């Protein structure tokens, strides 16, 4: 998980971004692509790198 690898807490991300990252991480809240883009910017990763880690069924 990107947040944990960067040593960030859910509280610090929520404070910095005003997003309830706990709900997003647990799947209780869906996000828009613009929100994903904002999170990628916050974590200093490209959207390409974010999606590269996603495993899909073949």
PDBQT receptor file of N, H, CA, C and O in Angstrom, charges set to zero:
ATOM      1  N   UNK A   1       0.847  -1.176   0.000  1.00  0.00    +0.000 N 
ATOM      2  CA  UNK A   1       0.000   0.000   0.000  1.00  0.00    +0.000 C 
ATOM      3  C   UNK A   1       0.898   1.246   0.000  1.00  0.00    +0.000 C 
ATOM      4  O   UNK A   1       1.821   1.369   0.805  1.00  0.00    +0.000 OA
ATOM      5  N   UNK A   2       0.607   2.128  -0.893  1.00  0.00    +0.000 N 
ATOM      6  H   UNK A   2      -0.143   2.028  -1.547  1.00  0.00    +0.000 HD
ATOM      7  CA  UNK A   2       1.448   3.308  -1.101  1.00  0.00    +0.000 C 
ATOM      8  C   UNK A   2       1.584   4.137   0.163  1.00  0.00    +0.000 C 
ATOM      9  O   UNK A   2       2.683   4.562   0.520  1.00  0.00    +0.000 OA
ATOM     10  N   UNK A   3       0.472   4.365   0.836  1.00  0.00    +0.000 N 
ATOM     11  H   UNK A   3      -0.421   4.019   0.546  1.00  0.00    +0.000 HD
ATOM     12  CA  UNK A   3       0.495   5.199   2.040  1.00  0.00    +0.000 C 
ATOM     13  C   UNK A   3       1.428   4.617   3.088  1.00  0.00    +0.000 C 
ATOM     14  O   UNK A   3       2.239   5.336   3.671  1.00  0.00    +0.000 OA
ATOM     15  N   UNK A   4       1.319   3.336   3.324  1.00  0.00    +0.000 N 
ATOM     16  H   UNK A   4       0.660   2.752   2.850  1.00  0.00    +0.000 HD
ATOM     17  CA  UNK A   4       2.156   2.694   4.349  1.00  0.00    +0.000 C 
ATOM     18  C   UNK A   4       3.628   2.685   3.960  1.00  0.00    +0.000 C 
ATOM     19  O   UNK A   4       4.499   2.917   4.798  1.00  0.00    +0.000 OA
ATOM     20  N   UNK A   5       3.900   2.419   2.695  1.00  0.00    +0.000 N 
ATOM     21  H   UNK A   5       3.192   2.231   2.014  1.00  0.00    +0.000 HD
ATOM     22  CA  UNK A   5       5.285   2.418   2.220  1.00  0.00    +0.000 C 
ATOM     23  C   UNK A   5       5.927   3.777   2.448  1.00  0.00    +0.000 C 
ATOM     24  O   UNK A   5       7.116   3.869   2.754  1.00  0.00    +0.000 OA
ATOM     25  N   UNK A   6       5.133   4.831   2.296  1.00  0.00    +0.000 N 
ATOM     26  H   UNK A   6       4.168   4.757   2.047  1.00  0.00    +0.000 HD
ATOM     27  CA  UNK A   6       5.656   6.188   2.493  1.00  0.00    +0.000 C 
ATOM     28  C   UNK A   6       5.643   6.608   3.961  1.00  0.00    +0.000 C 
ATOM     29  O   UNK A   6       6.032   7.728   4.293  1.00  0.00    +0.000 OA
ATOM     30  N   UNK A   7       5.194   5.708   4.840  1.00  0.00    +0.000 N 
ATOM     31  H   UNK A   7       4.878   4.798   4.570  1.00  0.00    +0.000 HD
ATOM     32  CA  UNK A   7       5.209   5.997   6.274  1.00  0.00    +0.000 C 
ATOM     33  C   UNK A   7       4.157   6.995   6.718  1.00  0.00    +0.000 C 
ATOM     34  O   UNK A   7       4.338   7.687   7.720  1.00  0.00    +0.000 OA
ATOM     35  N   UNK A   8       3.057   7.073   5.979  1.00  0.00    +0.000 N 
ATOM     36  H   UNK A   8       2.911   6.511   5.165  1.00  0.00    +0.000 HD
ATOM     37  CA  UNK A   8       1.997   8.032   6.300  1.00  0.00    +0.000 C 
ATOM     38  C   UNK A   8       0.851   7.334   7.022  1.00  0.00    +0.000 C 
ATOM     39  O   UNK A   8       0.550   6.172   6.748  1.00  0.00    +0.000 OA
ATOM     40  N   UNK A   9       0.222   8.041   7.934  1.00  0.00    +0.000 N 
ATOM     41  H   UNK A   9       0.466   8.985   8.156  1.00  0.00    +0.000 HD
ATOM     42  CA  UNK A   9      -0.963   7.524   8.614  1.00  0.00    +0.000 C 
ATOM     43  C   UNK A   9      -2.210   7.988   7.876  1.00  0.00    +0.000 C 
ATOM     44  O   UNK A   9      -2.176   8.948   7.107  1.00  0.00    +0.000 OA
ATOM     45  N   UNK A  10      -3.306   7.289   8.124  1.00  0.00    +0.000 N 
ATOM     46  H   UNK A  10      -3.334   6.508   8.749  1.00  0.00    +0.000 HD
ATOM     47  CA  UNK A  10      -4.578   7.724   7.546  1.00  0.00    +0.000 C 
ATOM     48  C   UNK A  10      -4.910   9.131   8.028  1.00  0.00    +0.000 C 
ATOM     49  O   UNK A  10      -5.429   9.947   7.267  1.00  0.00    +0.000 OA
ATOM     50  N   UNK A  11      -4.613   9.408   9.277  1.00  0.00    +0.000 N 
ATOM     51  H   UNK A  11      -4.191   8.745   9.896  1.00  0.00    +0.000 HD
ATOM     52  CA  UNK A  11      -4.908  10.734   9.836  1.00  0.00    +0.000 C 
ATOM     53  C   UNK A  11      -4.123  11.837   9.130  1.00  0.00    +0.000 C 
ATOM     54  O   UNK A  11      -4.660  12.908   8.847  1.00  0.00    +0.000 OA
ATOM     55  N   UNK A  12      -2.843  11.566   8.846  1.00  0.00    +0.000 N 
ATOM     56  H   UNK A  12      -2.407  10.696   9.076  1.00  0.00    +0.000 HD
ATOM     57  CA  UNK A  12      -2.036  12.610   8.194  1.00  0.00    +0.000 C 
ATOM     58  C   UNK A  12      -2.522  12.858   6.764  1.00  0.00    +0.000 C 
ATOM     59  O   UNK A  12      -2.548  14.001   6.307  1.00  0.00    +0.000 OA
ATOM     60  N   UNK A  13      -2.908  11.789   6.056  1.00  0.00    +0.000 N 
ATOM     61  H   UNK A  13      -2.887  10.860   6.427  1.00  0.00    +0.000 HD
ATOM     62  CA  UNK A  13      -3.427  11.961   4.693  1.00  0.00    +0.000 C 
ATOM     63  C   UNK A  13      -4.743  12.726   4.744  1.00  0.00    +0.000 C 
ATOM     64  O   UNK A  13      -4.981  13.615   3.927  1.00  0.00    +0.000 OA
ATOM     65  N   UNK A  14      -5.592  12.383   5.697  1.00  0.00    +0.000 N 
ATOM     66  H   UNK A  14      -5.398  11.661   6.361  1.00  0.00    +0.000 HD
ATOM     67  CA  UNK A  14      -6.881  13.087   5.807  1.00  0.00    +0.000 C 
ATOM     68  C   UNK A  14      -6.654  14.565   6.128  1.00  0.00    +0.000 C 
ATOM     69  O   UNK A  14      -7.336  15.429   5.577  1.00  0.00    +0.000 OA
ATOM     70  N   UNK A  15      -5.716  14.857   7.001  1.00  0.00    +0.000 N 
ATOM     71  H   UNK A  15      -5.162  14.155   7.449  1.00  0.00    +0.000 HD
ATOM     72  CA  UNK A  15      -5.421  16.249   7.358  1.00  0.00    +0.000 C 
ATOM     73  C   UNK A  15      -4.900  17.017   6.140  1.00  0.00    +0.000 C 
ATOM     74  O   UNK A  15      -5.308  18.151   5.886  1.00  0.00    +0.000 OA
ATOM     75  N   UNK A  16      -3.992  16.381   5.392  1.00  0.00    +0.000 N 
ATOM     76  H   UNK A  16      -3.661  15.461   5.598  1.00  0.00    +0.000 HD
ATOM     77  CA  UNK A  16      -3.364  17.057   4.247  1.00  0.00    +0.000 C 
ATOM     78  C   UNK A  16      -4.288  17.189   3.040  1.00  0.00    +0.000 C 
ATOM     79  O   UNK A  16      -4.197  18.164   2.293  1.00  0.00    +0.000 OA
ATOM     80  N   UNK A  17      -5.189  16.201   2.842  1.00  0.00    +0.000 N 
ATOM     81  H   UNK A  17      -5.263  15.409   3.448  1.00  0.00    +0.000 HD
ATOM     82  CA  UNK A  17      -5.996  16.170   1.614  1.00  0.00    +0.000 C 
ATOM     83  C   UNK A  17      -7.478  16.413   1.831  1.00  0.00    +0.000 C 
ATOM     84  O   UNK A  17      -8.214  16.657   0.876  1.00  0.00    +0.000 OA
ATOM     85  N   UNK A  18      -7.918  16.348   3.073  1.00  0.00    +0.000 N 
ATOM     86  H   UNK A  18      -7.320  16.149   3.850  1.00  0.00    +0.000 HD
ATOM     87  CA  UNK A  18      -9.339  16.449   3.413  1.00  0.00    +0.000 C 
ATOM     88  C   UNK A  18     -10.153  15.294   2.817  1.00  0.00    +0.000 C 
ATOM     89  O   UNK A  18     -11.346  15.434   2.549  1.00  0.00    +0.000 OA
ATOM     90  N   UNK A  19      -9.483  14.146   2.614  1.00  0.00    +0.000 N 
ATOM     91  H   UNK A  19      -8.514  14.033   2.831  1.00  0.00    +0.000 HD
ATOM     92  CA  UNK A  19     -10.142  12.944   2.121  1.00  0.00    +0.000 C 
ATOM     93  C   UNK A  19     -10.123  11.885   3.219  1.00  0.00    +0.000 C 
ATOM     94  O   UNK A  19      -9.109  11.708   3.894  1.00  0.00    +0.000 OA
ATOM     95  N   UNK A  20     -11.235  11.185   3.399  1.00  0.00    +0.000 N 
ATOM     96  H   UNK A  20     -12.059  11.329   2.851  1.00  0.00    +0.000 HD
ATOM     97  CA  UNK A  20     -11.284  10.107   4.380  1.00  0.00    +0.000 C 
ATOM     98  C   UNK A  20     -10.665   8.867   3.739  1.00  0.00    +0.000 C 
ATOM     99  O   UNK A  20     -11.365   8.023   3.180  1.00  0.00    +0.000 OA
ATOM    100  N   UNK A  21      -9.364   8.777   3.832  1.00  0.00    +0.000 N 
ATOM    101  H   UNK A  21      -8.796   9.463   4.287  1.00  0.00    +0.000 HD
ATOM    102  CA  UNK A  21      -8.625   7.713   3.169  1.00  0.00    +0.000 C 
ATOM    103  C   UNK A  21      -8.969   6.345   3.742  1.00  0.00    +0.000 C 
ATOM    104  O   UNK A  21      -8.855   5.339   3.043  1.00  0.00    +0.000 OA
ATOM    105  N   UNK A  22      -9.386   6.294   4.997  1.00  0.00    +0.000 N 
ATOM    106  H   UNK A  22      -9.478   7.112   5.565  1.00  0.00    +0.000 HD
ATOM    107  CA  UNK A  22      -9.783   5.028   5.613  1.00  0.00    +0.000 C 
ATOM    108  C   UNK A  22     -10.975   4.416   4.903  1.00  0.00    +0.000 C 
ATOM    109  O   UNK A  22     -11.005   3.209   4.663  1.00  0.00    +0.000 OA
ATOM    110  N   UNK A  23     -11.941   5.226   4.571  1.00  0.00    +0.000 N 
ATOM    111  H   UNK A  23     -11.916   6.206   4.767  1.00  0.00    +0.000 HD
ATOM    112  CA  UNK A  23     -13.119   4.737   3.833  1.00  0.00    +0.000 C 
ATOM    113  C   UNK A  23     -12.744   4.305   2.427  1.00  0.00    +0.000 C 
ATOM    114  O   UNK A  23     -13.271   3.319   1.911  1.00  0.00    +0.000 OA
ATOM    115  N   UNK A  24     -11.842   5.035   1.817  1.00  0.00    +0.000 N 
ATOM    116  H   UNK A  24     -11.413   5.836   2.237  1.00  0.00    +0.000 HD
ATOM    117  CA  UNK A  24     -11.411   4.692   0.460  1.00  0.00    +0.000 C 
ATOM    118  C   UNK A  24     -10.649   3.370   0.483  1.00  0.00    +0.000 C 
ATOM    119  O   UNK A  24     -10.912   2.490  -0.336  1.00  0.00    +0.000 OA
ATOM    120  N   UNK A  25      -9.710   3.225   1.413  1.00  0.00    +0.000 N 
ATOM    121  H   UNK A  25      -9.496   3.940   2.078  1.00  0.00    +0.000 HD
ATOM    122  CA  UNK A  25      -8.900   2.012   1.492  1.00  0.00    +0.000 C 
ATOM    123  C   UNK A  25      -9.735   0.779   1.824  1.00  0.00    +0.000 C 
ATOM    124  O   UNK A  25      -9.427  -0.317   1.357  1.00  0.00    +0.000 OA
ATOM    125  N   UNK A  26     -10.769   0.942   2.610  1.00  0.00    +0.000 N 
ATOM    126  H   UNK A  26     -11.019   1.833   2.989  1.00  0.00    +0.000 HD
ATOM    127  CA  UNK A  26     -11.596  -0.203   3.002  1.00  0.00    +0.000 C 
ATOM    128  C   UNK A  26     -12.658  -0.546   1.964  1.00  0.00    +0.000 C 
ATOM    129  O   UNK A  26     -13.348  -1.558   2.089  1.00  0.00    +0.000 OA
ATOM    130  N   UNK A  27     -12.789   0.293   0.939  1.00  0.00    +0.000 N 
ATOM    131  H   UNK A  27     -12.229   1.115   0.837  1.00  0.00    +0.000 HD
ATOM    132  CA  UNK A  27     -13.775   0.053  -0.103  1.00  0.00    +0.000 C 
ATOM    133  C   UNK A  27     -15.176   0.507   0.266  1.00  0.00    +0.000 C 
ATOM    134  O   UNK A  27     -16.134   0.182  -0.434  1.00  0.00    +0.000 OA
ATOM    135  N   UNK A  28     -15.311   1.255   1.356  1.00  0.00    +0.000 N 
ATOM    136  H   UNK A  28     -14.533   1.519   1.925  1.00  0.00    +0.000 HD
ATOM    137  CA  UNK A  28     -16.622   1.757   1.759  1.00  0.00    +0.000 C 
ATOM    138  C   UNK A  28     -16.991   3.038   1.030  1.00  0.00    +0.000 C 
ATOM    139  O   UNK A  28     -18.114   3.524   1.166  1.00  0.00    +0.000 OA
ATOM    140  N   UNK A  29     -16.074   3.587   0.267  1.00  0.00    +0.000 N 
ATOM    141  H   UNK A  29     -15.162   3.193   0.157  1.00  0.00    +0.000 HD
ATOM    142  CA  UNK A  29     -16.317   4.843  -0.426  1.00  0.00    +0.000 C 
ATOM    143  C   UNK A  29     -15.644   4.782  -1.799  1.00  0.00    +0.000 C 
ATOM    144  O   UNK A  29     -14.456   4.477  -1.898  1.00  0.00    +0.000 OA
ATOM    145  N   UNK A  30     -16.390   5.066  -2.834  1.00  0.00    +0.000 N 
ATOM    146  H   UNK A  30     -17.356   5.314  -2.753  1.00  0.00    +0.000 HD
ATOM    147  CA  UNK A  30     -15.828   5.122  -4.180  1.00  0.00    +0.000 C 
ATOM    148  C   UNK A  30     -15.285   6.521  -4.431  1.00  0.00    +0.000 C 
ATOM    149  O   UNK A  30     -15.719   7.490  -3.809  1.00  0.00    +0.000 OA
ATOM    150  N   UNK A  31     -14.338   6.613  -5.344  1.00  0.00    +0.000 N 
ATOM    151  H   UNK A  31     -13.985   5.826  -5.850  1.00  0.00    +0.000 HD
ATOM    152  CA  UNK A  31     -13.767   7.918  -5.660  1.00  0.00    +0.000 C 
ATOM    153  C   UNK A  31     -13.843   8.172  -7.158  1.00  0.00    +0.000 C 
ATOM    154  O   UNK A  31     -13.975   7.248  -7.961  1.00  0.00    +0.000 OA
ATOM    155  N   UNK A  32     -13.757   9.428  -7.506  1.00  0.00    +0.000 N 
ATOM    156  H   UNK A  32     -13.650  10.179  -6.854  1.00  0.00    +0.000 HD
ATOM    157  CA  UNK A  32     -13.701   9.840  -8.904  1.00  0.00    +0.000 C 
ATOM    158  C   UNK A  32     -12.264   9.751  -9.404  1.00  0.00    +0.000 C 
ATOM    159  O   UNK A  32     -11.325   9.720  -8.609  1.00  0.00    +0.000 OA
ATOM    160  N   UNK A  33     -12.100   9.712 -10.706  1.00  0.00    +0.000 N 
ATOM    161  H   UNK A  33     -12.863   9.737 -11.352  1.00  0.00    +0.000 HD
ATOM    162  CA  UNK A  33     -10.749   9.697 -11.264  1.00  0.00    +0.000 C 
ATOM    163  C   UNK A  33      -9.969  10.957 -10.895  1.00  0.00    +0.000 C 
ATOM    164  O   UNK A  33      -8.748  10.918 -10.743  1.00  0.00    +0.000 OA
ATOM    165  N   UNK A  34     -10.677  12.063 -10.754  1.00  0.00    +0.000 N 
ATOM    166  H   UNK A  34     -11.669  12.094 -10.878  1.00  0.00    +0.000 HD
ATOM    167  CA  UNK A  34      -9.985  13.295 -10.357  1.00  0.00    +0.000 C 
ATOM    168  C   UNK A  34      -9.436  13.174  -8.936  1.00  0.00    +0.000 C 
ATOM    169  O   UNK A  34      -8.369  13.705  -8.629  1.00  0.00    +0.000 OA
ATOM    170  N   UNK A  35     -10.170  12.473  -8.072  1.00  0.00    +0.000 N 
ATOM    171  H   UNK A  35     -11.037  12.042  -8.321  1.00  0.00    +0.000 HD
ATOM    172  CA  UNK A  35      -9.680  12.251  -6.709  1.00  0.00    +0.000 C 
ATOM    173  C   UNK A  35      -8.471  11.336  -6.733  1.00  0.00    +0.000 C 
ATOM    174  O   UNK A  35      -7.509  11.559  -5.997  1.00  0.00    +0.000 OA
ATOM    175  N   UNK A  36      -8.508  10.309  -7.572  1.00  0.00    +0.000 N 
ATOM    176  H   UNK A  36      -9.289  10.128  -8.169  1.00  0.00    +0.000 HD
ATOM    177  CA  UNK A  36      -7.361   9.420  -7.718  1.00  0.00    +0.000 C 
ATOM    178  C   UNK A  36      -6.148  10.203  -8.211  1.00  0.00    +0.000 C 
ATOM    179  O   UNK A  36      -5.032   9.989  -7.737  1.00  0.00    +0.000 OA
ATOM    180  N   UNK A  37      -6.363  11.097  -9.149  1.00  0.00    +0.000 N 
ATOM    181  H   UNK A  37      -7.269  11.271  -9.534  1.00  0.00    +0.000 HD
ATOM    182  CA  UNK A  37      -5.269  11.926  -9.659  1.00  0.00    +0.000 C 
ATOM    183  C   UNK A  37      -4.690  12.793  -8.549  1.00  0.00    +0.000 C 
ATOM    184  O   UNK A  37      -3.474  12.951  -8.449  1.00  0.00    +0.000 OA
ATOM    185  N   UNK A  38      -5.559  13.352  -7.717  1.00  0.00    +0.000 N 
ATOM    186  H   UNK A  38      -6.547  13.223  -7.797  1.00  0.00    +0.000 HD
ATOM    187  CA  UNK A  38      -5.094  14.160  -6.582  1.00  0.00    +0.000 C 
ATOM    188  C   UNK A  38      -4.271  13.313  -5.620  1.00  0.00    +0.000 C 
ATOM    189  O   UNK A  38      -3.236  13.764  -5.129  1.00  0.00    +0.000 OA
ATOM    190  N   UNK A  39      -4.720  12.093  -5.345  1.00  0.00    +0.000 N 
ATOM    191  H   UNK A  39      -5.560  11.727  -5.744  1.00  0.00    +0.000 HD
ATOM    192  CA  UNK A  39      -3.977  11.214  -4.430  1.00  0.00    +0.000 C 
ATOM    193  C   UNK A  39      -2.627  10.821  -5.034  1.00  0.00    +0.000 C 
ATOM    194  O   UNK A  39      -1.620  10.781  -4.326  1.00  0.00    +0.000 OA
ATOM    195  N   UNK A  40      -2.601  10.536  -6.319  1.00  0.00    +0.000 N 
ATOM    196  H   UNK A  40      -3.419  10.568  -6.894  1.00  0.00    +0.000 HD
ATOM    197  CA  UNK A  40      -1.328  10.218  -6.967  1.00  0.00    +0.000 C 
ATOM    198  C   UNK A  40      -0.358  11.390  -6.856  1.00  0.00    +0.000 C 
ATOM    199  O   UNK A  40       0.826  11.195  -6.581  1.00  0.00    +0.000 OA
ATOM    200  N   UNK A  41      -0.854  12.594  -7.068  1.00  0.00    +0.000 N 
ATOM    201  H   UNK A  41      -1.816  12.753  -7.291  1.00  0.00    +0.000 HD
ATOM    202  CA  UNK A  41      -0.011  13.784  -6.898  1.00  0.00    +0.000 C 
ATOM    203  C   UNK A  41       0.494  13.878  -5.455  1.00  0.00    +0.000 C 
ATOM    204  O   UNK A  41       1.669  14.158  -5.219  1.00  0.00    +0.000 OA
ATOM    205  N   UNK A  42      -0.396  13.643  -4.503  1.00  0.00    +0.000 N 
ATOM    206  H   UNK A  42      -1.350  13.416  -4.695  1.00  0.00    +0.000 HD
ATOM    207  CA  UNK A  42      -0.026  13.716  -3.083  1.00  0.00    +0.000 C 
ATOM    208  C   UNK A  42       1.065  12.703  -2.748  1.00  0.00    +0.000 C 
ATOM    209  O   UNK A  42       2.008  13.013  -2.020  1.00  0.00    +0.000 OA
ATOM    210  N   UNK A  43       0.928  11.485  -3.288  1.00  0.00    +0.000 N 
ATOM    211  H   UNK A  43       0.162  11.234  -3.879  1.00  0.00    +0.000 HD
ATOM    212  CA  UNK A  43       1.902  10.424  -3.012  1.00  0.00    +0.000 C 
ATOM    213  C   UNK A  43       3.125  10.491  -3.923  1.00  0.00    +0.000 C 
ATOM    214  O   UNK A  43       4.043   9.683  -3.783  1.00  0.00    +0.000 OA
ATOM    215  N   UNK A  44       3.145  11.434  -4.845  1.00  0.00    +0.000 N 
ATOM    216  H   UNK A  44       2.399  12.090  -4.959  1.00  0.00    +0.000 HD
ATOM    217  CA  UNK A  44       4.260  11.625  -5.781  1.00  0.00    +0.000 C 
ATOM    218  C   UNK A  44       4.493  10.394  -6.650  1.00  0.00    +0.000 C 
ATOM    219  O   UNK A  44       5.629   9.957  -6.834  1.00  0.00    +0.000 OA
ATOM    220  N   UNK A  45       3.400   9.839  -7.183  1.00  0.00    +0.000 N 
ATOM    221  H   UNK A  45       2.478  10.194  -7.034  1.00  0.00    +0.000 HD
ATOM    222  CA  UNK A  45       3.501   8.741  -8.133  1.00  0.00    +0.000 C 
ATOM    223  C   UNK A  45       2.655   9.088  -9.355  1.00  0.00    +0.000 C 
ATOM    224  O   UNK A  45       1.711   9.874  -9.273  1.00  0.00    +0.000 OA
ATOM    225  N   UNK A  46       3.007   8.499 -10.468  1.00  0.00    +0.000 N 
ATOM    226  H   UNK A  46       3.774   7.861 -10.535  1.00  0.00    +0.000 HD
ATOM    227  CA  UNK A  46       2.202   8.727 -11.671  1.00  0.00    +0.000 C 
ATOM    228  C   UNK A  46       0.992   7.805 -11.636  1.00  0.00    +0.000 C 
ATOM    229  O   UNK A  46       1.000   6.775 -10.962  1.00  0.00    +0.000 OA
ATOM    230  N   UNK A  47      -0.032   8.184 -12.359  1.00  0.00    +0.000 N 
ATOM    231  H   UNK A  47      -0.038   9.021 -12.906  1.00  0.00    +0.000 HD
ATOM    232  CA  UNK A  47      -1.200   7.311 -12.465  1.00  0.00    +0.000 C 
ATOM    233  C   UNK A  47      -0.818   6.015 -13.178  1.00  0.00    +0.000 C 
ATOM    234  O   UNK A  47      -1.364   4.952 -12.881  1.00  0.00    +0.000 OA
ATOM    235  N   UNK A  48       0.101   6.106 -14.098  1.00  0.00    +0.000 N 
ATOM    236  H   UNK A  48       0.545   6.970 -14.339  1.00  0.00    +0.000 HD
ATOM    237  CA  UNK A  48       0.594   4.909 -14.791  1.00  0.00    +0.000 C 
ATOM    238  C   UNK A  48       1.196   3.924 -13.796  1.00  0.00    +0.000 C 
ATOM    239  O   UNK A  48       0.908   2.729 -13.856  1.00  0.00    +0.000 OA
ATOM    240  N   UNK A  49       2.028   4.416 -12.883  1.00  0.00    +0.000 N 
ATOM    241  H   UNK A  49       2.262   5.387 -12.834  1.00  0.00    +0.000 HD
ATOM    242  CA  UNK A  49       2.625   3.539 -11.871  1.00  0.00    +0.000 C 
ATOM    243  C   UNK A  49       1.566   2.976 -10.929  1.00  0.00    +0.000 C 
ATOM    244  O   UNK A  49       1.658   1.820 -10.517  1.00  0.00    +0.000 OA
ATOM    245  N   UNK A  50       0.571   3.772 -10.586  1.00  0.00    +0.000 N 
ATOM    246  H   UNK A  50       0.496   4.712 -10.921  1.00  0.00    +0.000 HD
ATOM    247  CA  UNK A  50      -0.503   3.293  -9.721  1.00  0.00    +0.000 C 
ATOM    248  C   UNK A  50      -1.213   2.109 -10.369  1.00  0.00    +0.000 C 
ATOM    249  O   UNK A  50      -1.403   1.075  -9.729  1.00  0.00    +0.000 OA
ATOM    250  N   UNK A  51      -1.601   2.251 -11.618  1.00  0.00    +0.000 N 
ATOM    251  H   UNK A  51      -1.447   3.091 -12.138  1.00  0.00    +0.000 HD
ATOM    252  CA  UNK A  51      -2.345   1.192 -12.294  1.00  0.00    +0.000 C 
ATOM    253  C   UNK A  51      -1.477  -0.004 -12.649  1.00  0.00    +0.000 C 
ATOM    254  O   UNK A  51      -1.997  -1.104 -12.837  1.00  0.00    +0.000 OA
ATOM    255  N   UNK A  52      -0.188   0.183 -12.743  1.00  0.00    +0.000 N 
ATOM    256  H   UNK A  52       0.234   1.076 -12.590  1.00  0.00    +0.000 HD
ATOM    257  CA  UNK A  52       0.720  -0.918 -13.064  1.00  0.00    +0.000 C 
ATOM    258  C   UNK A  52       0.656  -2.001 -11.984  1.00  0.00    +0.000 C 
ATOM    259  O   UNK A  52       0.852  -3.180 -12.279  1.00  0.00    +0.000 OA
ATOM    260  N   UNK A  53       0.386  -1.615 -10.753  1.00  0.00    +0.000 N 
ATOM    261  H   UNK A  53       0.227  -0.657 -10.514  1.00  0.00    +0.000 HD
ATOM    262  CA  UNK A  53       0.350  -2.561  -9.636  1.00  0.00    +0.000 C 
ATOM    263  C   UNK A  53      -0.954  -3.346  -9.538  1.00  0.00    +0.000 C 
ATOM    264  O   UNK A  53      -1.045  -4.282  -8.744  1.00  0.00    +0.000 OA
ATOM    265  N   UNK A  54      -1.954  -2.990 -10.320  1.00  0.00    +0.000 N 
ATOM    266  H   UNK A  54      -1.880  -2.230 -10.966  1.00  0.00    +0.000 HD
ATOM    267  CA  UNK A  54      -3.258  -3.641 -10.235  1.00  0.00    +0.000 C 
ATOM    268  C   UNK A  54      -3.242  -4.949 -11.028  1.00  0.00    +0.000 C 
ATOM    269  O   UNK A  54      -2.860  -4.975 -12.198  1.00  0.00    +0.000 OA
ATOM    270  N   UNK A  55      -3.655  -6.013 -10.383  1.00  0.00    +0.000 N 
ATOM    271  H   UNK A  55      -3.964  -5.992  -9.432  1.00  0.00    +0.000 HD
ATOM    272  CA  UNK A  55      -3.725  -7.320 -11.013  1.00  0.00    +0.000 C 
ATOM    273  C   UNK A  55      -5.166  -7.583 -11.424  1.00  0.00    +0.000 C 
ATOM    274  O   UNK A  55      -6.080  -7.430 -10.613  1.00  0.00    +0.000 OA
ATOM    275  N   UNK A  56      -5.374  -7.968 -12.651  1.00  0.00    +0.000 N 
ATOM    276  H   UNK A  56      -4.632  -8.091 -13.310  1.00  0.00    +0.000 HD
ATOM    277  CA  UNK A  56      -6.717  -8.264 -13.144  1.00  0.00    +0.000 C 
ATOM    278  C   UNK A  56      -6.815  -9.736 -13.503  1.00  0.00    +0.000 C 
ATOM    279  O   UNK A  56      -5.815 -10.414 -13.741  1.00  0.00    +0.000 OA
ATOM    280  N   UNK A  57      -8.051 -10.203 -13.533  1.00  0.00    +0.000 N 
ATOM    281  H   UNK A  57      -8.863  -9.653 -13.339  1.00  0.00    +0.000 HD
ATOM    282  CA  UNK A  57      -8.292 -11.582 -13.960  1.00  0.00    +0.000 C 
ATOM    283  C   UNK A  57      -8.140 -11.677 -15.464  1.00  0.00    +0.000 C 
ATOM    284  O   UNK A  57      -8.484 -10.750 -16.197  1.00  0.00    +0.000 OA
ATOM    285  N   UNK A  58      -7.627 -12.797 -15.911  1.00  0.00    +0.000 N 
ATOM    286  H   UNK A  58      -7.348 -13.551 -15.316  1.00  0.00    +0.000 HD
ATOM    287  CA  UNK A  58      -7.462 -12.993 -17.366  1.00  0.00    +0.000 C 
ATOM    288  C   UNK A  58      -8.514 -13.913 -17.885  1.00  0.00    +0.000 C 
ATOM    289  O   UNK A  58      -8.545 -14.202 -19.081  1.00  0.00    +0.000 OA
TER     290      UNK A  58
